[in-house]
Amino acid sequence: MRTRTSIQILAPAVIIATALLLTTVLPGSVSAQTAGPAGAVNSGLADGEAKRRWEQLNTIRRDKFDLILPQVMRENRVEMWITMIREANYGNWWRDFGEGYAGKDGFYIFTDRGGDRIERAALGISGYRIERSGAYDLFLSADQLAEFVAERDPKTIAINTAPEIGPLDTLSHSGYKQLAATLGSKYAERFVSAEKLGSDFRSRRVASEIAAFAQAGEMSREIAERAFSNEVIAPGMTMLEDVAWWIQERLFERGLDLSFGMPSIYITGPDGVEALSNERIIQGGDVIMIDWGVGYLGMHTDMKRIAYVLKDGETAAPKSIQHAFDQGRRARKIITQTIKPDRTAVQAESEIYAALVAAGFAQIGFNQPTDNPSTTDVVIGCHSVGNFGHGAGPSIAFFNPLRRTYMLHPTNLLSIELFAYTAIPEWGNKKLRIPLEDDAIVTERGVEWLYPPNDRLLLIR
């Protein structure tokens, strides 16, 4: 059940995030780069960027531990949360919790001992970054684990087993057996899954996280829209994989990660996807799309852009293709106007489809368009996003069954994703799939964009 705390932090979170975004230089942008002879700009990051990013990550961690952790542990009735890591096998909670080095085994342990904060301890984990992060109260030996737990005598101990949500399922079978043996049957019987707790902790956001994610979103947009321009693409010469590698080089220059693997650069035609990030040469008349995301400060985006490659003599996309794109935008507007907090994702999904059908769209399964040429068919997949391109929080998406049952809260990040299928007369009324996807934040008002969404069909000459 949602508490008022999650709502009360919303307004300052959004305001502060906007302020931070406006006052922070994007990594790799011209103003963040160093000037060479005669004012020439050299590629690469500014001096001190590594420390700046570490300081930003520390702010995120401290804020999460102070503001989010007490709330979600108490909502989920968890008194202690143990995350186990091993040397060179740190799992994906490592960055969230401050990194550090484990010579053999290490444990991040959070204990609710009452009061307005959660005790934070690192057992068997050391190093400059975690010790100077300001996020932890105690640094102890891993050998003290049994004594540490017995002294606190928690009634519930959450461990990172998660049958449904992959990124939260980080405790190995051998690690589980070791924990149970070390703590003994008394405490092993108190183990509970941290699946819902981990989802809540990751998906409820603080201002510093929102600011970092907004930066990542703007970089995603800027790189994608440059990639789909004549700066990169020369029709008749450029291959799909050339575009993908150009993007990879920009990420390398800026010290950024990818949300997924190779950026998906693909061509869609009458029979669906024709080619994907391969040697296919881009030609006039192609409808090309990108599906990808940027990783920055532990936050990962998921977004798309669409372009039409003009044929000789054309100055605009054919009206049918432009209409298909506009239909996608119309459906997206209905989606963003319908999503509200304080309901389950599956309830939000029902409300969205009802609004779409009332507006004349048809609800379909994924890649199952109708034969009706007068109707645009829509399927939605508005999934959680944030720490990964596909996040652990509530998802208005058919492919996240458990996460569809979770409640939408202010500060949740959502990828507003839809696929709209509209008939193209020139294709014998076969339907063009228009995928729209940009990232937004749930607020008390509904959903709000964190960077400019895709509002135009890009043109490549």
C-alpha positions as CSV (number, residue, x, y, z in Angstrom):
1,M,0.0,0.0,0.0
2,R,1.4,3.4,-1.0
3,T,2.3,5.8,1.7
4,R,2.1,9.6,1.5
5,T,5.9,9.9,1.6
6,S,6.3,8.9,-2.1
7,I,3.9,11.7,-3.1
8,Q,5.4,14.4,-0.8
9,I,8.9,14.1,-2.4
10,L,7.5,14.4,-5.9
11,A,7.3,18.2,-6.4
12,P,10.8,19.0,-5.2
13,A,12.2,16.0,-7.1
14,V,10.9,17.3,-10.4
15,I,11.9,20.9,-9.7
16,I,15.4,20.0,-8.5
17,A,15.9,17.6,-11.4
18,T,15.0,20.3,-13.9
19,A,17.4,22.7,-12.2
20,L,20.2,20.2,-12.2
21,L,19.6,19.3,-15.8
22,L,19.8,23.0,-16.9
23,T,22.9,23.7,-14.9
24,T,24.9,20.5,-15.7
25,V,27.1,20.2,-18.7
26,L,26.4,17.1,-20.8
27,P,29.4,14.8,-21.0
28,G,31.1,15.1,-24.4
29,S,29.2,18.2,-25.3
30,V,31.2,21.1,-26.8
31,S,31.2,23.0,-23.6
32,A,32.5,19.9,-21.7
33,Q,35.4,19.3,-24.0
34,T,38.8,20.8,-23.9
35,A,40.0,23.6,-26.2
36,G,43.1,23.0,-28.3
37,P,45.3,25.4,-30.2
38,A,43.5,28.5,-31.6
39,G,40.3,27.5,-29.7
40,A,39.9,24.2,-31.6
41,V,37.7,21.7,-29.7
42,N,39.3,18.3,-29.0
43,S,37.1,15.2,-28.7
44,G,36.9,13.5,-25.3
45,L,35.9,14.3,-21.8
46,A,36.8,17.3,-19.6
47,D,39.5,16.9,-16.9
48,G,37.9,15.8,-13.7
49,E,34.9,14.1,-15.3
50,A,35.7,10.7,-13.5
51,K,35.6,12.3,-10.1
52,R,32.5,14.4,-10.9
53,R,30.6,11.3,-12.0
54,W,31.7,9.5,-8.8
55,E,30.4,12.4,-6.7
56,Q,27.1,12.4,-8.5
57,L,26.7,8.6,-8.0
58,N,27.5,9.1,-4.3
59,T,24.7,11.8,-4.1
60,I,22.3,9.3,-5.7
61,R,23.2,6.5,-3.2
62,R,23.0,8.7,-0.1
63,D,19.7,10.1,-1.2
64,K,18.3,6.6,-2.0
65,F,19.4,5.3,1.3
66,D,18.0,8.3,3.2
67,L,14.7,8.8,1.4
68,I,13.7,5.6,-0.4
69,L,15.2,2.7,1.6
70,P,13.2,3.3,4.9
71,Q,10.0,3.6,3.0
72,V,10.3,0.5,0.9
73,M,11.7,-1.8,3.6
74,R,8.8,-0.9,5.9
75,E,6.2,-1.2,3.2
76,N,7.5,-4.7,2.4
77,R,7.9,-5.6,6.1
78,V,11.6,-6.3,5.8
79,E,13.8,-5.8,8.8
80,M,17.1,-6.8,7.1
81,W,18.2,-6.9,3.5
82,I,21.4,-8.9,2.6
83,T,23.1,-8.6,-0.8
84,M,26.0,-11.0,-1.3
85,I,28.8,-10.4,-3.7
86,R,32.0,-12.3,-4.5
87,E,35.4,-11.4,-5.9
88,A,35.1,-10.5,-9.6
89,N,31.4,-11.6,-9.5
90,Y,29.8,-8.5,-8.1
91,G,26.3,-8.7,-9.6
92,N,24.2,-5.7,-10.7
93,W,23.6,-4.2,-7.2
94,W,27.2,-3.4,-6.9
95,R,27.0,0.1,-8.5
96,D,23.7,0.9,-6.7
97,F,25.3,0.1,-3.3
98,G,28.7,1.9,-3.8
99,E,30.9,-0.6,-5.5
100,G,34.0,-1.7,-3.4
101,Y,36.3,-4.7,-3.5
102,A,35.6,-8.1,-2.0
103,G,38.6,-10.4,-1.6
104,K,36.4,-13.4,-1.3
105,D,32.8,-12.8,-0.1
106,G,31.2,-9.5,0.7
107,F,27.8,-8.4,2.1
108,Y,25.9,-5.2,1.8
109,I,23.5,-5.3,4.8
110,F,20.6,-2.8,5.5
111,T,18.9,-3.1,8.8
112,D,15.8,-1.4,10.1
113,R,16.6,-0.7,13.7
114,G,13.8,1.9,14.1
115,G,14.1,5.7,13.8
116,D,14.1,7.6,10.6
117,R,16.9,5.9,8.8
118,I,18.2,2.4,7.9
119,E,21.5,1.2,9.2
120,R,24.0,0.5,6.4
121,A,26.9,-1.9,6.8
122,A,29.5,-3.4,4.4
123,L,31.0,-6.7,5.5
124,G,34.1,-7.9,3.7
125,I,33.9,-5.0,1.2
126,S,36.5,-2.2,1.2
127,G,38.1,0.4,-1.1
128,Y,38.4,4.1,-1.7
129,R,35.1,4.5,-3.5
130,I,32.8,2.9,-1.0
131,E,34.7,4.0,2.1
132,R,34.7,7.6,1.0
133,S,31.1,7.6,-0.4
134,G,29.6,8.8,2.9
135,A,26.9,6.2,2.4
136,Y,27.8,3.6,5.1
137,D,27.8,3.4,8.9
138,L,29.9,0.3,9.4
139,F,32.7,-1.5,7.7
140,L,33.3,-5.0,9.2
141,S,34.9,-8.3,8.3
142,A,32.8,-10.9,6.4
143,D,33.7,-13.3,9.1
144,Q,31.5,-11.3,11.5
145,L,28.3,-12.0,9.4
146,A,26.7,-14.5,11.8
147,E,27.4,-12.4,14.8
148,F,26.2,-9.3,13.1
149,V,22.8,-10.9,12.2
150,A,22.3,-12.5,15.6
151,E,22.9,-9.3,17.4
152,R,20.2,-7.6,15.4
153,D,17.9,-10.6,15.4
154,P,15.7,-9.6,12.4
155,K,12.3,-11.2,12.0
156,T,12.6,-11.1,8.2
157,I,15.7,-11.2,6.0
158,A,15.3,-10.3,2.3
159,I,17.7,-12.0,-0.1
160,N,18.1,-11.4,-3.8
161,T,16.1,-14.3,-5.2
162,A,13.5,-13.2,-7.8
163,P,11.5,-15.8,-9.8
164,E,10.1,-13.3,-12.3
165,I,12.3,-10.1,-12.5
166,G,15.7,-11.1,-13.9
167,P,17.9,-8.1,-12.8
168,L,16.8,-8.7,-9.2
169,D,17.7,-12.4,-9.2
170,T,21.4,-12.1,-8.2
171,L,22.0,-14.6,-5.4
172,S,23.5,-17.8,-6.8
173,H,22.5,-21.3,-5.6
174,S,25.9,-21.7,-3.9
175,G,25.6,-18.3,-2.3
176,Y,22.2,-19.1,-0.9
177,K,23.5,-22.4,0.6
178,Q,26.5,-20.5,2.1
179,L,24.2,-17.8,3.6
180,A,21.9,-20.5,5.1
181,A,24.8,-22.5,6.6
182,T,26.5,-19.4,8.0
183,L,23.4,-18.0,9.6
184,G,21.9,-21.3,10.7
185,S,18.4,-22.6,10.4
186,K,17.0,-20.1,12.8
187,Y,17.7,-17.2,10.4
188,A,17.5,-19.2,7.2
189,E,13.8,-19.8,8.0
190,R,13.3,-16.1,8.0
191,F,14.6,-15.6,4.4
192,V,12.1,-13.9,2.1
193,S,12.5,-12.8,-1.6
194,A,13.6,-9.3,-2.1
195,E,11.9,-9.2,-5.5
196,K,9.2,-6.6,-4.6
197,L,11.5,-4.7,-2.3
198,G,14.2,-4.5,-5.0
199,S,11.6,-3.3,-7.5
200,D,10.4,-0.6,-5.2
201,F,13.8,0.5,-4.2
202,R,15.0,0.9,-7.8
203,S,11.8,2.3,-9.3
204,R,11.1,5.1,-6.8
205,R,13.4,7.9,-7.7
206,V,15.2,10.8,-6.0
207,A,15.9,14.1,-7.6
208,S,19.6,13.3,-8.3
209,E,18.6,10.1,-10.2
210,I,15.9,11.9,-12.2
211,A,18.5,14.6,-13.2
212,A,21.0,11.9,-14.3
213,F,18.3,10.0,-16.3
214,A,17.2,13.2,-18.0
215,Q,20.8,13.8,-19.1
216,A,21.0,10.3,-20.5
217,G,17.8,10.8,-22.3
218,E,19.0,14.0,-24.0
219,M,22.2,12.4,-25.0
220,S,20.2,9.5,-26.5
221,R,18.1,11.8,-28.5
222,E,20.9,14.0,-29.7
223,I,23.1,11.1,-30.9
224,A,20.1,9.2,-32.5
225,E,19.0,12.3,-34.4
226,R,22.5,13.0,-35.7
227,A,22.8,9.4,-36.7
228,F,19.7,9.7,-38.8
229,S,21.0,12.6,-40.8
230,N,23.2,13.3,-43.8
231,E,26.1,13.9,-41.3
232,V,26.2,10.1,-41.1
233,I,24.1,8.6,-43.9
234,A,24.8,8.9,-47.6
235,P,22.0,7.0,-49.5
236,G,23.4,4.4,-51.8
237,M,26.6,4.1,-49.8
238,T,26.0,3.8,-46.1
239,M,25.2,0.4,-44.6
240,L,22.9,-0.1,-41.6
241,E,25.9,-1.3,-39.5
242,D,27.9,1.8,-40.4
243,V,25.3,3.8,-38.6
244,A,25.4,1.5,-35.6
245,W,29.2,1.7,-35.4
246,W,29.1,5.5,-35.7
247,I,26.9,5.5,-32.6
248,Q,29.2,3.2,-30.8
249,E,32.1,5.6,-31.5
250,R,30.2,8.5,-30.0
251,L,29.6,6.6,-26.9
252,F,33.2,5.6,-26.6
253,E,34.2,9.3,-27.0
254,R,31.9,10.3,-24.1
255,G,32.5,7.4,-21.8
256,L,29.0,6.2,-22.0
257,D,27.4,2.7,-21.9
258,L,24.8,1.1,-24.0
259,S,21.4,0.0,-22.6
260,F,21.4,-3.1,-24.8
261,G,23.8,-4.6,-27.4
262,M,24.5,-3.2,-30.8
263,P,22.2,-0.3,-31.6
264,S,19.2,-1.7,-33.6
265,I,19.2,0.1,-36.9
266,Y,16.5,-1.5,-39.1
267,I,14.4,-1.0,-42.2
268,T,10.7,-1.6,-42.2
269,G,8.7,-2.4,-45.3
270,P,5.5,-4.0,-46.4
271,D,6.4,-7.3,-44.9
272,G,7.8,-6.0,-41.6
273,V,11.5,-5.7,-40.6
274,E,13.7,-6.2,-43.7
275,A,17.2,-5.8,-42.3
276,L,18.8,-5.1,-38.9
277,S,22.2,-3.5,-38.3
278,N,23.8,-5.4,-41.1
279,E,25.4,-4.8,-44.5
280,R,22.2,-3.7,-46.1
281,I,22.8,-0.3,-47.9
282,I,20.4,2.4,-47.1
283,Q,18.4,3.6,-50.2
284,G,15.9,6.2,-51.2
285,G,12.4,5.2,-50.2
286,D,13.5,3.3,-47.1
287,V,11.8,3.8,-43.7
288,I,14.5,3.3,-41.2
289,M,14.3,3.1,-37.4
290,I,16.6,3.0,-34.4
291,D,15.9,1.3,-31.1
292,W,18.5,1.8,-28.5
293,G,19.5,3.5,-25.2
294,V,22.4,5.3,-23.4
295,G,23.9,4.3,-20.1
296,Y,25.1,7.2,-17.8
297,L,25.6,7.3,-14.1
298,G,23.9,3.9,-13.7
299,M,20.8,5.1,-15.6
300,H,19.8,3.5,-18.9
301,T,17.4,4.9,-21.5
302,D,15.3,3.2,-24.1
303,M,14.1,5.2,-27.1
304,K,13.4,5.1,-30.8
305,R,13.6,7.5,-33.8
306,I,12.2,7.1,-37.3
307,A,13.5,8.5,-40.6
308,Y,12.4,8.4,-44.3
309,V,15.1,8.4,-47.0
310,L,14.0,10.8,-49.8
311,K,14.1,9.5,-53.3
312,D,15.5,11.7,-56.1
313,G,13.1,14.6,-56.7
314,E,11.3,14.2,-53.3
315,T,11.2,17.0,-50.8
316,A,9.0,15.3,-48.2
317,A,7.9,11.8,-47.2
318,P,4.9,10.4,-49.0
319,K,1.6,11.5,-47.5
320,S,0.7,7.9,-46.5
321,I,3.9,7.4,-44.5
322,Q,3.6,10.8,-42.9
323,H,0.0,9.9,-42.0
324,A,1.1,6.7,-40.4
325,F,3.6,8.6,-38.3
326,D,1.0,11.2,-37.3
327,Q,-1.4,8.4,-36.3
328,G,1.3,7.0,-34.0
329,R,1.7,10.5,-32.4
330,R,-2.1,10.8,-31.9
331,A,-2.2,7.4,-30.2
332,R,0.8,8.4,-28.0
333,K,-1.0,11.6,-26.9
334,I,-4.0,9.5,-25.7
335,I,-1.6,7.2,-23.8
336,T,0.2,10.1,-22.0
337,Q,-3.1,11.8,-21.2
338,T,-4.6,8.6,-19.7
339,I,-1.8,7.3,-17.4
340,K,-2.2,8.3,-13.8
341,P,-0.5,7.2,-10.5
342,D,-2.2,5.3,-7.6
343,R,-3.4,2.4,-9.7
344,T,-1.9,-0.9,-10.8
345,A,-0.2,-1.0,-14.2
346,V,-2.7,-3.5,-15.5
347,Q,-5.5,-1.1,-14.5
348,A,-3.7,1.7,-16.3
349,E,-3.4,-0.6,-19.3
350,S,-7.2,-1.2,-19.4
351,E,-7.8,2.5,-19.2
352,I,-5.4,3.3,-22.0
353,Y,-6.9,0.7,-24.4
354,A,-10.4,1.9,-23.6
355,A,-9.4,5.5,-24.5
356,L,-7.7,4.3,-27.7
357,V,-10.7,2.3,-28.8
358,A,-13.0,5.2,-28.0
359,A,-10.8,7.4,-30.3
360,G,-11.1,5.0,-33.2
361,F,-8.0,2.8,-32.8
362,A,-8.1,-1.0,-32.7
363,Q,-6.4,-2.9,-29.9
364,I,-4.3,-5.8,-31.1
365,G,-1.6,-8.3,-30.0
366,F,2.0,-7.5,-30.9
367,N,2.6,-7.8,-34.7
368,Q,-1.0,-8.9,-35.3
369,P,-2.5,-6.1,-37.3
370,T,-6.1,-6.3,-38.6
371,D,-6.9,-6.4,-42.3
372,N,-9.1,-3.2,-42.0
373,P,-7.3,-0.5,-44.0
374,S,-9.3,2.3,-42.5
375,T,-8.2,1.5,-38.9
376,T,-4.9,2.1,-37.2
377,D,-4.1,-0.8,-34.9
378,V,-2.2,-0.2,-31.7
379,V,-0.4,-2.3,-29.1
380,I,1.3,-0.7,-26.1
381,G,4.4,-1.7,-24.1
382,C,5.0,1.1,-21.6
383,H,7.6,-0.6,-19.5
384,S,9.7,0.4,-16.5
385,V,13.0,2.0,-17.4
386,G,15.9,3.4,-15.4
387,N,18.7,1.2,-14.0
388,F,18.4,-0.9,-17.1
389,G,16.7,-0.3,-20.5
390,H,14.0,-2.6,-19.3
391,G,13.6,-1.7,-15.6
392,A,12.3,-3.5,-12.5
393,G,9.4,-1.3,-11.6
394,P,5.7,-1.3,-12.6
395,S,5.2,-1.8,-16.3
396,I,2.2,-1.2,-18.5
397,A,3.5,-3.9,-20.8
398,F,2.2,-7.3,-21.9
399,F,5.7,-8.8,-21.6
400,N,6.1,-8.0,-17.9
401,P,3.3,-10.0,-16.2
402,L,4.3,-9.6,-12.6
403,R,5.3,-5.9,-13.0
404,R,1.8,-5.3,-14.5
405,T,0.4,-6.0,-11.0
406,Y,2.5,-3.4,-9.3
407,M,1.2,0.1,-8.3
408,L,2.2,3.1,-10.3
409,H,3.9,5.7,-8.0
410,P,5.0,9.3,-8.6
411,T,8.8,9.3,-9.6
412,N,8.5,5.9,-11.4
413,L,10.2,6.1,-14.8
414,L,8.3,4.7,-17.8
415,S,9.3,4.2,-21.4
416,I,6.2,5.3,-23.3
417,E,6.3,2.7,-26.0
418,L,3.7,1.9,-28.6
419,F,3.4,0.3,-32.0
420,A,0.9,1.7,-34.4
421,Y,0.0,-0.1,-37.7
422,T,-1.5,2.0,-40.5
423,A,-2.3,0.9,-44.1
424,I,-0.1,2.2,-46.9
425,P,-2.0,2.3,-50.2
426,E,1.3,2.1,-52.2
427,W,1.9,-1.2,-50.4
428,G,-1.4,-2.7,-51.4
429,N,-2.8,-1.5,-48.0
430,K,-0.3,-3.6,-46.1
431,K,0.4,-1.8,-42.8
432,L,3.5,0.1,-41.8
433,R,4.5,-0.4,-38.2
434,I,5.4,2.9,-36.5
435,P,7.2,2.3,-33.2
436,L,7.3,5.3,-30.9
437,E,9.2,5.3,-27.7
438,D,10.5,7.9,-25.4
439,D,11.1,8.1,-21.6
440,A,8.9,9.9,-19.1
441,I,8.3,10.3,-15.4
442,V,5.1,9.5,-13.5
443,T,4.0,12.6,-11.5
444,E,0.9,13.4,-9.5
445,R,-0.4,15.0,-12.7
446,G,0.2,11.9,-14.9
447,V,3.3,11.5,-17.0
448,E,5.7,14.2,-18.1
449,W,8.6,14.0,-20.6
450,L,12.2,14.2,-19.4
451,Y,13.5,15.3,-22.8
452,P,11.8,16.3,-26.1
453,P,9.9,13.3,-27.4
454,N,9.8,12.2,-31.1
455,D,7.5,14.7,-32.8
456,R,8.8,14.6,-36.3
457,L,9.6,12.1,-39.0
458,L,13.2,12.7,-39.8
459,L,14.2,13.2,-43.4
460,I,17.4,12.0,-45.0
461,R,18.3,13.5,-48.4
